[in-house]
Amino acid sequence: MNIDGLDYNTQREKLLLPEYGREIQDMVNHCKALTDKDERQQ
């Protein structure tokens, strides 16, 4: 990240499904990281 809190897309991990965008990929990664099944199902 640079000083403004922004980073370049070339510095980020590659998108698996670019048609859905980075926000969806970040949301899926967050959901996959949840360990509590009830929280994951919300």
N, C-alpha and C positions, 0 to 999 in steps of 0.2 A: 504494500500500500504506500501511496505517497503521502505527503504532508496534509493534503486536503481530505484524507480519508477515502479517496477514490483510487481505484486501480484499473489498469488496462485489461481488456478481455484477453489479450495475449498472455497475461501473467496468471490468469485463472485456469482452472481445470477445463478440459474440453467438454463441450456439451454432448451428451449421449443422444438426445433427441432435439436438435436445434429448432425444429418447428414449434416446440412448446415453450422455449425460452429458459433463461437462467433461473427466474423466480420459481417456476414449477419444479425444476431440477433441485433447487435448494430446499423446497418444501418436501419433496419426496425423500431427499437425504435426511432431513430432520425427522420425518416419520419413521424411516428405517432405523434411526438411532434410538428411538424410544424403546425402553425395555418393558414398561408396564403395558400389558395387553389391553386393559380397559382404556388407558389413555390413548393408545394407538387406534382404537376403534371409534373414537369420538369424531 
